[in-house]
């Protein structure tokens, strides 16, 4: 008997690298996965995350109950043009972010192609509605499931996300002065944030030049100036789309905000996204940063940002599903071809 054929990857089980590597399980399960194996926190990490998200949502409901009429009126004030524009900006962000991930994965030596990676990204960004770490794990698992022979290992794919994140950190540091007014933080905090952001980019670039094997292949995009500039350009495009989206929705329902307010909202959303807040992240962030301009209005804006973001993600995922069926139909042999070969 010949050697048995390798068992195909299970579509519902994460790649074995994620199961065996504690570092990668942090990405799959969130920060509680870093706790000791037998600790209460580790054993109940998912329950704690769900409970925290429910608690935040309940607090929002209680806080907005007395302003429910103003909240509903604010949501109704958004025109179809505003909602369509916000959805379009979300799709633009998804495309720019997916292309940036593709550039990083391609620089790491992968040969999986742009279309499979875009399809995996589309599915993963649906997971971002719950938590960015969960969305990243879904992206990695989906890519490893669909093209296991040509995609990098899970460790390399996790590392390939780092160049995008550090550029976003540097941009956040550059723009963090927008938080001085909304949050009342000292002026020197943004200066420190900018120095840290630039230092992280420079440090990771140095590591990329020194380490070229293993999971460090994932940051290979930082070695060359051309690829590095491409990542910076795509990240700036993605961030600009989100800033304009925030501004469009807030102005569309009558909140008097500037571009800097919209940028501050984006930075705060990225920071709070590390917590298991769930789909209520948009409402929490807008109330926290812009609540002084009207709690009901800003909460409504947050709800609309979440809703249009979900619609944009569903549109992108719908394209991925249709593209998969189309390419599967093209790759399957036609009946007449089978008869000719027989």
Secondary structure as UniProt FT lines:
FT   TURN            11..12
FT   HELIX           16..20
FT   HELIX           22..29
FT   HELIX           31..34
FT   TURN            37..38
FT   HELIX           40..43
FT   HELIX           45..65
FT   TURN            66..67
FT   HELIX           68..76
FT   HELIX           80..107
FT   TURN            108..109
FT   HELIX           114..127
FT   TURN            128..130
FT   HELIX           132..146
FT   TURN            148..150
FT   HELIX           154..175
FT   HELIX           176..178
FT   HELIX           179..183
FT   HELIX           187..210
FT   HELIX           214..222
FT   HELIX           225..252
FT   TURN            253..254
FT   HELIX           259..272
FT   TURN            273..274
FT   HELIX           278..280
FT   HELIX           281..290
FT   HELIX           291..293
FT   HELIX           295..331
FT   HELIX           335..341
//
